[in-house]
Each structure stands twice: as C-alpha cells, then as structure tokens.
Amino acid sequence: MRILHLVSFKYKADVDHATREDHRRRLAALHDIDGIAALMVGADVVHSPRSYDTGLSITFRDRAALDAYQRDPRHVPVAQFGAGLCASIVAVDFEI
C-alpha cells in the first residue's frame, strides 16, 4: 500500500524569501531517493490566516520506504535545516 506524506511548514517571521526558496529547492532535490514515487513542493499562494508557507507532498511506494526516508542521510540535514527555519511544522501520513 502506498503512503502519502504531507508536510506543511510555517516559517519564523524573520526568515527571508531567499532562504524560504532555498529550503524548497533542498526539499525538491530529494525526489530521487529510493522509494519515492512522486514528490511535489511549493509555496502557498492563498495566504489566508490559516495558511502555512510551504507544502510538501511525497508518495512512497510503501511504509518501509517512508521509514527509510526518515533516516536517509540526504533527508536528515534537510529536515534539520527546515526545523531551524520554522515556527511550526505539521505532518500527516496515510495510505492511498
């Protein structure tokens, strides 16, 4: 069963546009990690009060691929970089 991994990032107020774009580029570069069937990342275009700044959607071939991704040496530093930029990060993972 495939797994859909959705993550939303709300940056700290002092994180500039260039740094936000750098974060999105780093996330997009993970698209070829083994087990990823599809990856999309983008900036919010609605800017509503409940909006987050960046959304990430990754489809994994199965739960084992998601688990491996969490420990992948390419993913870990990107996750740490993002965590340092964000006031809030939310995620949900479900079978599709």
C-alpha positions in Angstrom: 0.0 0.0 0.0 1.4 3.4 -1.0 1.8 6.1 1.7 1.1 9.8 1.2 3.3 12.0 3.4 2.1 15.6 3.7 4.1 18.3 5.5 3.3 22.0 6.0 5.9 24.5 7.1 5.3 27.9 8.7 8.5 29.9 8.7 9.6 32.2 11.5 8.8 35.8 10.7 12.4 36.7 10.2 13.1 34.1 7.5 13.7 35.9 4.3 12.3 35.0 0.8 15.7 33.7 -0.5 16.0 31.3 2.5 12.5 30.0 2.0 13.2 29.3 -1.6 16.5 27.6 -0.7 14.5 25.3 1.7 12.0 24.5 -1.1 14.9 23.7 -3.5 16.5 21.4 -0.9 13.2 19.6 -0.4 12.7 19.2 -4.2 16.2 17.7 -4.6 15.1 14.7 -2.5 12.8 13.5 -5.3 15.1 10.6 -6.4 15.6 9.0 -3.0 14.8 5.3 -3.4 11.1 4.5 -2.6 9.7 7.9 -3.6 7.1 7.5 -6.4 6.3 11.3 -6.5 7.4 14.5 -4.8 5.8 17.9 -5.0 6.8 21.0 -3.1 5.6 24.6 -3.4 4.9 28.0 -1.8 1.4 28.9 -0.5 -0.5 31.1 -3.0 -3.6 31.8 -0.9 -2.0 33.5 2.2 -5.1 33.0 4.3 -4.8 33.4 8.1 -4.6 29.6 8.5 -2.2 29.0 5.6 1.3 27.6 6.1 4.2 28.9 3.9 5.4 25.7 2.2 3.7 22.4 1.4 5.4 19.1 0.7 3.7 16.0 -0.7 5.6 12.8 -1.1 4.1 9.5 -2.3 6.1 6.5 -1.1 5.8 3.0 -2.6 5.2 1.6 0.9 5.6 2.2 4.7 9.1 0.7 4.6 10.2 3.4 2.1 8.8 6.2 4.3 10.6 4.7 7.3 13.9 4.6 5.3 13.4 8.2 4.1 13.2 9.4 7.7 16.7 8.1 8.3 18.1 8.8 4.9 21.5 10.7 5.0 20.2 13.1 2.3 16.9 13.8 4.1 18.2 14.3 7.6 20.2 17.5 7.1 17.3 19.0 5.0 14.9 18.2 7.8 17.2 19.8 10.3 17.6 22.9 8.2 13.8 23.2 7.9 13.3 22.7 11.6 15.6 25.7 12.3 13.6 27.9 10.0 10.1 27.1 11.2 7.8 28.3 13.9 5.6 25.2 13.2 5.7 22.1 11.1 2.7 19.7 10.8 2.6 16.4 9.0 0.2 13.6 8.3 0.9 10.2 6.7 -1.8 8.0 5.3 -2.4 5.0 3.0 -3.6 5.6 -0.5 
